[in-house]
């Protein structure tokens, strides 16, 4: 899945979800890679953090498969970092492809040296000082912003953020994203060659049509001519 994602991006996948009518499940803005340029793709390995690292170790021991992405629900907390160098080293040893945290990380220089992709809101020195009661859903699902994800979901992440797609729809989303990518690369090539985007999209004709029919939107126009810049 990571190889298929290599030439794509989360914006392209998001546009593909819109085009296909799939739920658009993006992580909250601000979640990004510890190291710019890192990217990851894989099946969601969900965990809910309650203050102790043991939930990660249990996930690796009982639920993980090579290539999974550890998705940590720490309720978006900004008062503690719930993952650091030891947890990420252990994730790598378990064959995990990356880590996405709805919260914060720490031990940044060590994470950079380890090299496993880690996505979070950012760094924070203090770790957890709490130990909350653990719920039965601890290894079944993870919340990430307004979305709840589980092992039947895929996660894709790059510099533009983190996106979740139902595993059963990932092939269709990737295929549509590839179509959009090809269209947009051709549009970019033509702009560089001197043909403006206005010319390519027949923008003057669109304005004339809209003057006659105010309900005629640019997206309708793009669909009619095969454009892709807004999907």
Buried (B, 14 or more C-beta within 10 A) or exposed (E): BBEBBEEBBBBBBBBBBEBBEBEBBBBBEEBBBBBEEBBBBBBBBBBBBBBBBEBBBBBBEEBBEEBBBBBBBBEBBEEBBBBBBEBBBBBBEBEBBBBBBBBBBBBBEEBEEBEBBBBBBBBBEEBBEEEEEBEEBBBBBBBBBEBBBBBEBBBBBBEBBBBBBBBEBBEBBBEBBBEBBEBBEEBEEBBEEEEEEEEBBBBEEBEEBBEEEEEBEBEEBBBEEEBBBEB
